[in-house]
Amino acid sequence: MARGNQRDLARAKNLKKQSELKTKNSKSGSEMQRDKEAVAALMREKQKKGNT
């Protein structure tokens, strides 16, 4: 039972670390915009194929 507190503290520390990793954005604004435009172009192509 002595490790209970240590385990809880380690779990909380790891949770915080994991949440920080998820929120970080590794792309710059221009890179993100270029990727969004590429995905949008692909979706437009799919929609065009679906309508015909």
PDB file of N, H, CA, C and O in Angstrom:
ATOM      1  N   MET A   1       0.827  -1.197   0.000  1.00  0.00           N
ATOM      2  CA  MET A   1       0.000   0.000   0.000  1.00  0.00           C
ATOM      3  C   MET A   1       0.865   1.253   0.000  1.00  0.00           C
ATOM      4  O   MET A   1       0.360   2.362  -0.174  1.00  0.00           O
ATOM      5  N   ALA A   2       2.157   1.077   0.193  1.00  0.00           N
ATOM      6  H   ALA A   2       2.567   0.176   0.334  1.00  0.00           H
ATOM      7  CA  ALA A   2       3.045   2.236   0.261  1.00  0.00           C
ATOM      8  C   ALA A   2       3.210   2.920  -1.094  1.00  0.00           C
ATOM      9  O   ALA A   2       3.518   4.111  -1.150  1.00  0.00           O
ATOM     10  N   ARG A   3       3.007   2.175  -2.196  1.00  0.00           N
ATOM     11  H   ARG A   3       2.756   1.208  -2.150  1.00  0.00           H
ATOM     12  CA  ARG A   3       3.211   2.765  -3.518  1.00  0.00           C
ATOM     13  C   ARG A   3       1.970   3.451  -4.065  1.00  0.00           C
ATOM     14  O   ARG A   3       2.022   4.018  -5.157  1.00  0.00           O
ATOM     15  N   GLY A   4       0.890   3.420  -3.364  1.00  0.00           N
ATOM     16  H   GLY A   4       0.848   2.959  -2.477  1.00  0.00           H
ATOM     17  CA  GLY A   4      -0.358   3.984  -3.882  1.00  0.00           C
ATOM     18  C   GLY A   4      -0.240   5.437  -4.277  1.00  0.00           C
ATOM     19  O   GLY A   4      -0.662   5.819  -5.368  1.00  0.00           O
ATOM     20  N   ASN A   5       0.323   6.248  -3.413  1.00  0.00           N
ATOM     21  H   ASN A   5       0.666   5.938  -2.527  1.00  0.00           H
ATOM     22  CA  ASN A   5       0.453   7.671  -3.707  1.00  0.00           C
ATOM     23  C   ASN A   5       1.432   7.902  -4.856  1.00  0.00           C
ATOM     24  O   ASN A   5       1.192   8.745  -5.721  1.00  0.00           O
ATOM     25  N   GLN A   6       2.517   7.162  -4.863  1.00  0.00           N
ATOM     26  H   GLN A   6       2.712   6.477  -4.161  1.00  0.00           H
ATOM     27  CA  GLN A   6       3.521   7.325  -5.920  1.00  0.00           C
ATOM     28  C   GLN A   6       2.928   6.963  -7.273  1.00  0.00           C
ATOM     29  O   GLN A   6       3.197   7.630  -8.272  1.00  0.00           O
ATOM     30  N   ARG A   7       2.129   5.916  -7.306  1.00  0.00           N
ATOM     31  H   ARG A   7       1.911   5.374  -6.495  1.00  0.00           H
ATOM     32  CA  ARG A   7       1.488   5.493  -8.553  1.00  0.00           C
ATOM     33  C   ARG A   7       0.516   6.564  -9.040  1.00  0.00           C
ATOM     34  O   ARG A   7       0.472   6.874 -10.230  1.00  0.00           O
ATOM     35  N   ASP A   8      -0.259   7.126  -8.118  1.00  0.00           N
ATOM     36  H   ASP A   8      -0.223   6.874  -7.151  1.00  0.00           H
ATOM     37  CA  ASP A   8      -1.195   8.186  -8.493  1.00  0.00           C
ATOM     38  C   ASP A   8      -0.474   9.412  -9.022  1.00  0.00           C
ATOM     39  O   ASP A   8      -0.908  10.012 -10.005  1.00  0.00           O
ATOM     40  N   LEU A   9       0.624   9.791  -8.377  1.00  0.00           N
ATOM     41  H   LEU A   9       0.977   9.303  -7.578  1.00  0.00           H
ATOM     42  CA  LEU A   9       1.384  10.949  -8.833  1.00  0.00           C
ATOM     43  C   LEU A   9       1.982  10.701 -10.215  1.00  0.00           C
ATOM     44  O   LEU A   9       1.971  11.591 -11.065  1.00  0.00           O
ATOM     45  N   ALA A  10       2.500   9.504 -10.442  1.00  0.00           N
ATOM     46  H   ALA A  10       2.509   8.781  -9.752  1.00  0.00           H
ATOM     47  CA  ALA A  10       3.080   9.166 -11.740  1.00  0.00           C
ATOM     48  C   ALA A  10       2.003   9.159 -12.819  1.00  0.00           C
ATOM     49  O   ALA A  10       2.243   9.605 -13.941  1.00  0.00           O
ATOM     50  N   ARG A  11       0.822   8.656 -12.483  1.00  0.00           N
ATOM     51  H   ARG A  11       0.627   8.294 -11.571  1.00  0.00           H
ATOM     52  CA  ARG A  11      -0.283   8.632 -13.439  1.00  0.00           C
ATOM     53  C   ARG A  11      -0.710  10.046 -13.808  1.00  0.00           C
ATOM     54  O   ARG A  11      -0.957  10.332 -14.980  1.00  0.00           O
ATOM     55  N   ALA A  12      -0.800  10.929 -12.822  1.00  0.00           N
ATOM     56  H   ALA A  12      -0.600  10.696 -11.870  1.00  0.00           H
ATOM     57  CA  ALA A  12      -1.183  12.317 -13.078  1.00  0.00           C
ATOM     58  C   ALA A  12      -0.125  13.020 -13.922  1.00  0.00           C
ATOM     59  O   ALA A  12      -0.455  13.779 -14.833  1.00  0.00           O
ATOM     60  N   LYS A  13       1.134  12.769 -13.621  1.00  0.00           N
ATOM     61  H   LYS A  13       1.402  12.152 -12.881  1.00  0.00           H
ATOM     62  CA  LYS A  13       2.228  13.384 -14.385  1.00  0.00           C
ATOM     63  C   LYS A  13       2.183  12.913 -15.839  1.00  0.00           C
ATOM     64  O   LYS A  13       2.344  13.716 -16.758  1.00  0.00           O
ATOM     65  N   ASN A  14       1.967  11.631 -16.046  1.00  0.00           N
ATOM     66  H   ASN A  14       1.836  10.978 -15.299  1.00  0.00           H
ATOM     67  CA  ASN A  14       1.918  11.078 -17.393  1.00  0.00           C
ATOM     68  C   ASN A  14       0.705  11.603 -18.156  1.00  0.00           C
ATOM     69  O   ASN A  14       0.808  11.889 -19.349  1.00  0.00           O
ATOM     70  N   LEU A  15      -0.436  11.735 -17.494  1.00  0.00           N
ATOM     71  H   LEU A  15      -0.520  11.503 -16.525  1.00  0.00           H
ATOM     72  CA  LEU A  15      -1.619  12.292 -18.132  1.00  0.00           C
ATOM     73  C   LEU A  15      -1.361  13.703 -18.629  1.00  0.00           C
ATOM     74  O   LEU A  15      -1.732  14.054 -19.749  1.00  0.00           O
ATOM     75  N   LYS A  16      -0.724  14.508 -17.794  1.00  0.00           N
ATOM     76  H   LYS A  16      -0.422  14.222 -16.884  1.00  0.00           H
ATOM     77  CA  LYS A  16      -0.406  15.880 -18.165  1.00  0.00           C
ATOM     78  C   LYS A  16       0.538  15.896 -19.363  1.00  0.00           C
ATOM     79  O   LYS A  16       0.354  16.683 -20.291  1.00  0.00           O
ATOM     80  N   LYS A  17       1.542  15.032 -19.343  1.00  0.00           N
ATOM     81  H   LYS A  17       1.691  14.392 -18.589  1.00  0.00           H
ATOM     82  CA  LYS A  17       2.509  14.956 -20.432  1.00  0.00           C
ATOM     83  C   LYS A  17       1.824  14.552 -21.740  1.00  0.00           C
ATOM     84  O   LYS A  17       2.098  15.131 -22.791  1.00  0.00           O
ATOM     85  N   GLN A  18       0.946  13.573 -21.675  1.00  0.00           N
ATOM     86  H   GLN A  18       0.723  13.102 -20.822  1.00  0.00           H
ATOM     87  CA  GLN A  18       0.256  13.105 -22.873  1.00  0.00           C
ATOM     88  C   GLN A  18      -0.675  14.173 -23.433  1.00  0.00           C
ATOM     89  O   GLN A  18      -0.779  14.318 -24.651  1.00  0.00           O
ATOM     90  N   SER A  19      -1.350  14.921 -22.571  1.00  0.00           N
ATOM     91  H   SER A  19      -1.266  14.803 -21.582  1.00  0.00           H
ATOM     92  CA  SER A  19      -2.264  15.955 -23.054  1.00  0.00           C
ATOM     93  C   SER A  19      -1.491  17.091 -23.714  1.00  0.00           C
ATOM     94  O   SER A  19      -1.977  17.692 -24.673  1.00  0.00           O
ATOM     95  N   GLU A  20      -0.289  17.396 -23.212  1.00  0.00           N
ATOM     96  H   GLU A  20       0.106  16.908 -22.434  1.00  0.00           H
ATOM     97  CA  GLU A  20       0.526  18.426 -23.845  1.00  0.00           C
ATOM     98  C   GLU A  20       0.980  17.984 -25.234  1.00  0.00           C
ATOM     99  O   GLU A  20       1.047  18.801 -26.152  1.00  0.00           O
ATOM    100  N   LEU A  21       1.288  16.715 -25.390  1.00  0.00           N
ATOM    101  H   LEU A  21       1.234  16.051 -24.644  1.00  0.00           H
ATOM    102  CA  LEU A  21       1.722  16.217 -26.689  1.00  0.00           C
ATOM    103  C   LEU A  21       0.593  16.298 -27.711  1.00  0.00           C
ATOM    104  O   LEU A  21       0.843  16.575 -28.884  1.00  0.00           O
ATOM    105  N   LYS A  22      -0.630  16.065 -27.286  1.00  0.00           N
ATOM    106  H   LYS A  22      -0.833  15.840 -26.333  1.00  0.00           H
ATOM    107  CA  LYS A  22      -1.754  16.095 -28.204  1.00  0.00           C
ATOM    108  C   LYS A  22      -2.076  17.508 -28.667  1.00  0.00           C
ATOM    109  O   LYS A  22      -2.525  17.700 -29.797  1.00  0.00           O
ATOM    110  N   THR A  23      -1.856  18.491 -27.817  1.00  0.00           N
ATOM    111  H   THR A  23      -1.491  18.336 -26.899  1.00  0.00           H
ATOM    112  CA  THR A  23      -2.253  19.845 -28.167  1.00  0.00           C
ATOM    113  C   THR A  23      -1.199  20.577 -28.982  1.00  0.00           C
ATOM    114  O   THR A  23      -1.507  21.581 -29.624  1.00  0.00           O
ATOM    115  N   LYS A  24       0.032  20.097 -28.968  1.00  0.00           N
ATOM    116  H   LYS A  24       0.283  19.281 -28.446  1.00  0.00           H
ATOM    117  CA  LYS A  24       1.080  20.773 -29.731  1.00  0.00           C
ATOM    118  C   LYS A  24       0.835  20.593 -31.219  1.00  0.00           C
ATOM    119  O   LYS A  24       0.407  19.531 -31.672  1.00  0.00           O
ATOM    120  N   ASN A  25       1.112  21.638 -31.964  1.00  0.00           N
ATOM    121  H   ASN A  25       1.460  22.501 -31.597  1.00  0.00           H
ATOM    122  CA  ASN A  25       0.955  21.601 -33.401  1.00  0.00           C
ATOM    123  C   ASN A  25       2.336  21.734 -34.016  1.00  0.00           C
ATOM    124  O   ASN A  25       3.011  22.741 -33.805  1.00  0.00           O
ATOM    125  N   SER A  26       2.762  20.744 -34.766  1.00  0.00           N
ATOM    126  H   SER A  26       2.214  19.926 -34.938  1.00  0.00           H
ATOM    127  CA  SER A  26       4.113  20.741 -35.306  1.00  0.00           C
ATOM    128  C   SER A  26       4.206  21.471 -36.639  1.00  0.00           C
ATOM    129  O   SER A  26       5.308  21.707 -37.132  1.00  0.00           O
ATOM    130  N   LYS A  27       3.075  21.832 -37.230  1.00  0.00           N
ATOM    131  H   LYS A  27       2.179  21.640 -36.829  1.00  0.00           H
ATOM    132  CA  LYS A  27       3.089  22.491 -38.535  1.00  0.00           C
ATOM    133  C   LYS A  27       2.973  23.997 -38.370  1.00  0.00           C
ATOM    134  O   LYS A  27       2.327  24.497 -37.449  1.00  0.00           O
ATOM    135  N   SER A  28       3.616  24.701 -39.286  1.00  0.00           N
ATOM    136  H   SER A  28       4.141  24.295 -40.034  1.00  0.00           H
ATOM    137  CA  SER A  28       3.466  26.154 -39.294  1.00  0.00           C
ATOM    138  C   SER A  28       2.136  26.490 -39.963  1.00  0.00           C
ATOM    139  O   SER A  28       1.467  25.610 -40.505  1.00  0.00           O
ATOM    140  N   GLY A  29       1.764  27.740 -39.922  1.00  0.00           N
ATOM    141  H   GLY A  29       2.308  28.455 -39.482  1.00  0.00           H
ATOM    142  CA  GLY A  29       0.486  28.151 -40.501  1.00  0.00           C
ATOM    143  C   GLY A  29       0.402  27.892 -41.987  1.00  0.00           C
ATOM    144  O   GLY A  29      -0.630  27.435 -42.480  1.00  0.00           O
ATOM    145  N   SER A  30       1.473  28.176 -42.712  1.00  0.00           N
ATOM    146  H   SER A  30       2.311  28.546 -42.312  1.00  0.00           H
ATOM    147  CA  SER A  30       1.442  27.974 -44.166  1.00  0.00           C
ATOM    148  C   SER A  30       1.394  26.493 -44.519  1.00  0.00           C
ATOM    149  O   SER A  30       0.726  26.108 -45.479  1.00  0.00           O
ATOM    150  N   GLU A  31       2.090  25.662 -43.759  1.00  0.00           N
ATOM    151  H   GLU A  31       2.633  25.974 -42.979  1.00  0.00           H
ATOM    152  CA  GLU A  31       2.054  24.218 -44.004  1.00  0.00           C
ATOM    153  C   GLU A  31       0.658  23.668 -43.758  1.00  0.00           C
ATOM    154  O   GLU A  31       0.157  22.847 -44.527  1.00  0.00           O
ATOM    155  N   MET A  32       0.033  24.130 -42.676  1.00  0.00           N
ATOM    156  H   MET A  32       0.439  24.797 -42.052  1.00  0.00           H
ATOM    157  CA  MET A  32      -1.308  23.660 -42.351  1.00  0.00           C
ATOM    158  C   MET A  32      -2.302  24.091 -43.433  1.00  0.00           C
ATOM    159  O   MET A  32      -3.164  23.311 -43.838  1.00  0.00           O
ATOM    160  N   GLN A  33      -2.176  25.331 -43.894  1.00  0.00           N
ATOM    161  H   GLN A  33      -1.475  25.965 -43.565  1.00  0.00           H
ATOM    162  CA  GLN A  33      -3.078  25.834 -44.929  1.00  0.00           C
ATOM    163  C   GLN A  33      -2.909  25.029 -46.219  1.00  0.00           C
ATOM    164  O   GLN A  33      -3.896  24.688 -46.872  1.00  0.00           O
ATOM    165  N   ARG A  34      -1.679  24.731 -46.581  1.00  0.00           N
ATOM    166  H   ARG A  34      -0.878  25.008 -46.050  1.00  0.00           H
ATOM    167  CA  ARG A  34      -1.416  23.956 -47.800  1.00  0.00           C
ATOM    168  C   ARG A  34      -2.029  22.564 -47.682  1.00  0.00           C
ATOM    169  O   ARG A  34      -2.622  22.069 -48.640  1.00  0.00           O
ATOM    170  N   ASP A  35      -1.893  21.931 -46.527  1.00  0.00           N
ATOM    171  H   ASP A  35      -1.411  22.333 -45.749  1.00  0.00           H
ATOM    172  CA  ASP A  35      -2.478  20.616 -46.322  1.00  0.00           C
ATOM    173  C   ASP A  35      -4.002  20.666 -46.381  1.00  0.00           C
ATOM    174  O   ASP A  35      -4.636  19.782 -46.957  1.00  0.00           O
ATOM    175  N   LYS A  36      -4.587  21.706 -45.781  1.00  0.00           N
ATOM    176  H   LYS A  36      -4.072  22.424 -45.313  1.00  0.00           H
ATOM    177  CA  LYS A  36      -6.050  21.841 -45.814  1.00  0.00           C
ATOM    178  C   LYS A  36      -6.541  22.006 -47.242  1.00  0.00           C
ATOM    179  O   LYS A  36      -7.566  21.439 -47.622  1.00  0.00           O
ATOM    180  N   GLU A  37      -5.804  22.788 -48.037  1.00  0.00           N
ATOM    181  H   GLU A  37      -4.971  23.248 -47.728  1.00  0.00           H
ATOM    182  CA  GLU A  37      -6.201  22.985 -49.429  1.00  0.00           C
ATOM    183  C   GLU A  37      -6.069  21.700 -50.225  1.00  0.00           C
ATOM    184  O   GLU A  37      -6.906  21.418 -51.083  1.00  0.00           O
ATOM    185  N   ALA A  38      -5.031  20.914 -49.955  1.00  0.00           N
ATOM    186  H   ALA A  38      -4.352  21.143 -49.258  1.00  0.00           H
ATOM    187  CA  ALA A  38      -4.849  19.644 -50.658  1.00  0.00           C
ATOM    188  C   ALA A  38      -5.997  18.683 -50.331  1.00  0.00           C
ATOM    189  O   ALA A  38      -6.529  18.018 -51.220  1.00  0.00           O
ATOM    190  N   VAL A  39      -6.369  18.618 -49.062  1.00  0.00           N
ATOM    191  H   VAL A  39      -5.936  19.158 -48.340  1.00  0.00           H
ATOM    192  CA  VAL A  39      -7.468  17.741 -48.646  1.00  0.00           C
ATOM    193  C   VAL A  39      -8.782  18.224 -49.260  1.00  0.00           C
ATOM    194  O   VAL A  39      -9.608  17.416 -49.687  1.00  0.00           O
ATOM    195  N   ALA A  40      -8.971  19.533 -49.303  1.00  0.00           N
ATOM    196  H   ALA A  40      -8.300  20.189 -48.957  1.00  0.00           H
ATOM    197  CA  ALA A  40     -10.196  20.080 -49.893  1.00  0.00           C
ATOM    198  C   ALA A  40     -10.269  19.747 -51.376  1.00  0.00           C
ATOM    199  O   ALA A  40     -11.344  19.434 -51.886  1.00  0.00           O
ATOM    200  N   ALA A  41      -9.144  19.811 -52.071  1.00  0.00           N
ATOM    201  H   ALA A  41      -8.271  20.066 -51.656  1.00  0.00           H
ATOM    202  CA  ALA A  41      -9.128  19.474 -53.498  1.00  0.00           C
ATOM    203  C   ALA A  41      -9.492  18.003 -53.698  1.00  0.00           C
ATOM    204  O   ALA A  41     -10.245  17.664 -54.611  1.00  0.00           O
ATOM    205  N   LEU A  42      -8.954  17.131 -52.839  1.00  0.00           N
ATOM    206  H   LEU A  42      -8.343  17.407 -52.098  1.00  0.00           H
ATOM    207  CA  LEU A  42      -9.301  15.713 -52.944  1.00  0.00           C
ATOM    208  C   LEU A  42     -10.791  15.489 -52.709  1.00  0.00           C
ATOM    209  O   LEU A  42     -11.424  14.699 -53.410  1.00  0.00           O
ATOM    210  N   MET A  43     -11.343  16.182 -51.728  1.00  0.00           N
ATOM    211  H   MET A  43     -10.828  16.824 -51.159  1.00  0.00           H
ATOM    212  CA  MET A  43     -12.770  16.017 -51.439  1.00  0.00           C
ATOM    213  C   MET A  43     -13.623  16.529 -52.592  1.00  0.00           C
ATOM    214  O   MET A  43     -14.645  15.927 -52.921  1.00  0.00           O
ATOM    215  N   ARG A  44     -13.212  17.637 -53.208  1.00  0.00           N
ATOM    216  H   ARG A  44     -12.382  18.126 -52.941  1.00  0.00           H
ATOM    217  CA  ARG A  44     -13.957  18.146 -54.375  1.00  0.00           C
ATOM    218  C   ARG A  44     -13.943  17.134 -55.512  1.00  0.00           C
ATOM    219  O   ARG A  44     -14.954  16.944 -56.188  1.00  0.00           O
ATOM    220  N   GLU A  45     -12.799  16.482 -55.726  1.00  0.00           N
ATOM    221  H   GLU A  45     -11.978  16.636 -55.176  1.00  0.00           H
ATOM    222  CA  GLU A  45     -12.707  15.448 -56.759  1.00  0.00           C
ATOM    223  C   GLU A  45     -13.641  14.279 -56.441  1.00  0.00           C
ATOM    224  O   GLU A  45     -14.336  13.775 -57.323  1.00  0.00           O
ATOM    225  N   LYS A  46     -13.653  13.857 -55.187  1.00  0.00           N
ATOM    226  H   LYS A  46     -13.088  14.267 -54.471  1.00  0.00           H
ATOM    227  CA  LYS A  46     -14.536  12.759 -54.789  1.00  0.00           C
ATOM    228  C   LYS A  46     -15.995  13.135 -55.004  1.00  0.00           C
ATOM    229  O   LYS A  46     -16.787  12.327 -55.489  1.00  0.00           O
ATOM    230  N   GLN A  47     -16.345  14.368 -54.641  1.00  0.00           N
ATOM    231  H   GLN A  47     -15.702  15.024 -54.247  1.00  0.00           H
ATOM    232  CA  GLN A  47     -17.729  14.804 -54.794  1.00  0.00           C
ATOM    233  C   GLN A  47     -18.104  14.889 -56.269  1.00  0.00           C
ATOM    234  O   GLN A  47     -19.225  14.560 -56.656  1.00  0.00           O
ATOM    235  N   LYS A  48     -17.159  15.330 -57.083  1.00  0.00           N
ATOM    236  H   LYS A  48     -16.247  15.597 -56.769  1.00  0.00           H
ATOM    237  CA  LYS A  48     -17.418  15.421 -58.519  1.00  0.00           C
ATOM    238  C   LYS A  48     -17.664  14.031 -59.093  1.00  0.00           C
ATOM    239  O   LYS A  48     -18.579  13.843 -59.895  1.00  0.00           O
ATOM    240  N   LYS A  49     -16.860  13.063 -58.691  1.00  0.00           N
ATOM    241  H   LYS A  49     -16.116  13.215 -58.040  1.00  0.00           H
ATOM    242  CA  LYS A  49     -17.036  11.691 -59.169  1.00  0.00           C
ATOM    243  C   LYS A  49     -18.349  11.099 -58.674  1.00  0.00           C
ATOM    244  O   LYS A  49     -18.995  10.330 -59.386  1.00  0.00           O
ATOM    245  N   GLY A  50     -18.742  11.454 -57.461  1.00  0.00           N
ATOM    246  H   GLY A  50     -18.217  12.078 -56.882  1.00  0.00           H
ATOM    247  CA  GLY A  50     -19.972  10.926 -56.895  1.00  0.00           C
ATOM    248  C   GLY A  50     -21.217  11.490 -57.565  1.00  0.00           C
ATOM    249  O   GLY A  50     -22.238  10.806 -57.645  1.00  0.00           O
ATOM    250  N   ASN A  51     -21.149  12.710 -58.041  1.00  0.00           N
ATOM    251  H   ASN A  51     -20.319  13.265 -57.976  1.00  0.00           H
ATOM    252  CA  ASN A  51     -22.310  13.347 -58.659  1.00  0.00           C
ATOM    253  C   ASN A  51     -22.528  12.900 -60.089  1.00  0.00           C
ATOM    254  O   ASN A  51     -23.639  13.024 -60.605  1.00  0.00           O
ATOM    255  N   THR A  52     -21.498  12.383 -60.746  1.00  0.00           N
ATOM    256  H   THR A  52     -20.596  12.282 -60.326  1.00  0.00           H
ATOM    257  CA  THR A  52     -21.660  11.985 -62.152  1.00  0.00           C
ATOM    258  C   THR A  52     -21.913  10.519 -62.298  1.00  0.00           C
ATOM    259  O   THR A  52     -22.071  10.028 -63.416  1.00  0.00           O
TER     260      THR A  52
END
